[in-house]
Amino acid sequence: MIAPPTSAGPATFCFKASRQPMLGAAVAYSLGVIAGIYAWRPVLWWFLAAAIFISAAAFFTVRRSIFAWLLALGAFFLAGAWQAEVRSNFNRVDTSIQPYADRQELRIVAHVTRDGRLQHEDLGEARQTLDVEAEQIETDSGQILPTHSGIRLNIFGPRSKDFSPENVSRTIEKNDGSSEVFHYGDRLRFLAKLKKPRNFRNPGAFDYQSYLADRNIAALGTAKLEDVEVLPGFAGGRIASWRSRMHRSVTAKVHELWPLRQAALIDAMVIGDEAFIDRDTRIDFQRSGTYHVLVVSGMNVSILAFVIFWSLRRLRVSEIPATVLTIAFCVGYALITEVGAPVWRATLMCAVYLATRVFYRERAMLNALGAAALGLLIYDPRQLFTASFQMTFVCVLIVAAIGIPILQRTTQLYKLALANWDSNDYAASLPPGVAQFRLDLQMIASRLGLFVGKAWSRRMVRATTWTTLAGSEVLFISAVMQMGLALPMSYYFHRATTIGLPANLVVVPVTQLMMPAAVSALALGYVSPWLAEIPALITSFALTGITGTVHGLGGLRLADLRVAMPSELMIAMAAATLVAAMIAARRRAIVAGAGLAAILATSLALAFRQPEPQVHRGILEVTSIDVGEGDSSLLITPQGRTLLIDAGGPIGPGSSQLDFGEDVVSPYLWSREISQLDAVAITHGHSDHIGGMVAVLKNFRPKELWIGLLPPSYALDDVIATAQALGVKVVRRWEGDNFEFGGVGVHVLFPPRDWPVGAKPQNNDSLVLRVAYGESSALMEGDAEKQVERRIAALEHPTSSLLKVGHHGSANATTPELIASAKPAFAVISVGSGNSFGLPRMETLQTLAQAGTRVYRTDLDGAVTFYLDGRSVTPWLVHQ
């Protein structure tokens, strides 16, 4: 047995960079990667500088070790910069197909690189999403061109007649010429229309193009199932083909052993397949701060590695073989899952940590973490800028640099009091406080022994004490992690996980039961289904506990706390506080406590701060947000009040996997440090205008919702019901209403109270507003068409400095009568790039050009802002 520490002085717990060489190297390398990207120098410059630093470090190794160590860190810095420059000069993806990605119909021969995922949608339609690598394309003119570009393909067809939740496993396994699902290596010939990947050009928008480029995808395509032909032969690697078959087999086995809803969760948690997870479930896990449980992450890999290693050691397998077998299991597990970099990161970290144990370095967690980080960054420096990489290493760093040092001086010491219970001499080797704690426990056990017997009293006291100490460790680590992750959570996900601590206290221990039970059930299921019944039942029980906790706590209003983008000063303060807490954790108790208090204060500041929105006082701002083919405009008045008109959405029901309010509009508002809106307005009930409004209402809790006509519509009813549930005042606006809003005058031009309401939402339901500030004004049309425009021109004779063009530039709007009345100097058209409707129409552009109106378009210009100062209008391209 290793003797316990007898003191906890500064010399024992001091933190020196030289004792953590790999951590220091990883930090220096990371800084070099950042320098290489943002401070360009010739590649040869970085290389020669690194060589000089390495030579100097070798020269001073014997003479001045500290100086040599600093030079070595400099060499790692320069090596990181050199690697970043080298990698940036390589094109990540073959883009040779992009000149033909203009929605023309192409005949393409390709092979599948990622198995198809079948989604059964409304109206009896099925959509299969898969990745393919094109081998050749044939254009309409008959030109045949070779290519190796990747395509993310959506294949639409009729829903399978025999599809049901009970036969999902059979659908997954099908792989013949008439199959609905295509698998890795299948060669296909199909007709498809391609388009280039496009980002929403708003500040704060997700970089979808880079996301696809990292997966070697250069184009997006759509095809009909009837136009897809399976060709003979196989294309691809044998290892990847084996991995694909194993993944399908495991997925099918999951759906055999558990009902669909539970199988969907096991797919995500155990093998990283989120195909059957609905958006509401995903959001509940995010809101409760337990999203790391839903996806295969470092925690999942760690749990399985611990169970495998512990089981092997209980079977008396020696240390080295147990380590090798555990690492082999982790590698095999990473191969079967489809998560990619996150699970491989966790596997590498487990492998490094287990390997260090063999060399008696199990306490050097920071060094092992640095080695894993350095290896991953050398392989791909771009990982440094991904949220998953940063959060993984911040999470482990918090545990290793804050949690473990404090626990080693507290609960870990007191656990030593439970060892060698019958030895009278053991207490002498313990610190005084721990020895006294041991004596107190022994006295309690002796008193309890009068009632239950000496043997049982010892067991009860030791078990109760150990459980209490272990529980306090889980509570402490969970609390520190929630505080430490407040910055990345607010920066990347704009969430403050206010209930993350109680949720994780329940969910994490249950997950530790669920993961090995699920893996055991799957393994036994291949032998005999009845052998898998008990572990499958345990898994179901654990899943019920997880989902019950997540839905219960995630449904609380307190859980839905969204926060704006933290300022640069706040980011710097939070990062500095976290580093200071890591250093303080190895100092005296009062210093360590101060460090914990500091990160607690920072996390509370990130969650509950009231940011100052980025506005221009004394100016009316009108921004047309890029939401693709939909519509959304932000107005900020001279007094700083905010009004959002529409919130984008898909064209028609079920035609997009995006929630435009959550994924497009909200990130732009958060990037402006807007955390609450004063009012929102919906012009009419079409999905491309109100599809994102429910998320906006939940995220920004406006004071008022302005509406006009209300034809029968489930979507409209849902928006209004959400507003009422959140305490948002619903205000009807009618033609002739005039009111002041934050220093501007708002005049409602349409609809009149007696306008007939149709059986469903129509473009001519649109709420039309004129917002005036001084002599400048903006006319916001929604999707108003010719009938409404002519009525407005005849009755209201509105003038307008800025026109938000009606119905996305369609030919059934922008009448000469309205243009002659308004005489706009500027116009903006919200329209999707390369849309299938051919908008904006040429005749609309000609009408505006003849009137001398300068036109901006979101498909060409991205988000566009106009500043109205009361006399003139100044346009500004937000994404320039």
Summary of the structure (lengths in Angstrom):
residues: 880
radius of gyration: 31.2
end to end distance: 65.6
largest distance: 101.9
contacts: 3001
relative contact order: 0.06
helix: 53%
strand: 16%
